[in-house]
Amino acid sequence: GENVEQHPSTLSVQEGDSAVIKCTYSDSASNYFPWYKQELGKRPQLIIDIRSNVGEKKDQRIAVTLNKTAKHFSLHITETQPEDSAVYFCAAIYEIQGAQKLVFGQGTRLTINP
Amino acid sequence: NAGVMQNPRHLVRRRGQEARLRCSPMKGHSHVYWYRQLPEEGLKFMVYLQKENIIDESGMPKERFSAEFPKEGPSILRIQQVVRGDSAAYFCASSRPYNEQFFGPGTRLTVL
């Protein structure tokens, strides 16, 4: 079935340290994995995504890694800053009868402590 | 290029009334998705539509909820006879085929 598991549900790190959020998915046919950041009371915003033809993608302090064999992918934030505090959602695309559905993980509430 | 538009941003209804939520996708996007987010919870897929077609409604409650995306005009999510449990943020997203989804600002529905 369609399932995306995300861990941890909450994460607290000191400013300047790194944060890692992990997700696993169940359908080996999934080929697109976006990450969204949602600040309180706001819409989810795409921050980085990765397709299955690459194993890693980096954008400044944010990187995502993908292990297709193990069916898991991770978000890495380095040199964390207070503005990184938010809820982060991973997602995986599932294709059903030619249509696409984005299935989200449960979310990780990241708190950066000054 | 304007982003995904949703209105109203806030909607208050009494139990038993109808709620209509509107979503205008980004220009050039033909795919619309609706999600529900309960307080302190994640995003739950409800329905996926293309123009004049419902592609996947597996996340929609069987009763009282319906969605459409007509040839002209915005996509509409309709909730009939609302109950307190329907109180949530409803997000719409749009995309081109096989591309990332962009979210609207959401409609926060409160049922009294």
Interface residues (C-beta under 8 A of the other chain):
Chain A: Y32 P34 Y36 K42 R43 P44 Q45 L46 D49 F89 I96 Q97 A99 Q100 K101 L102 V103 F104 G105 Q106 G107
Chain B: H31 Y33 E41 G42 L43 K44 F45 Y48 I55 D56 S58 F91 A93 P97 Y98 E100 Q101 F102 F103 G104 P105 G106
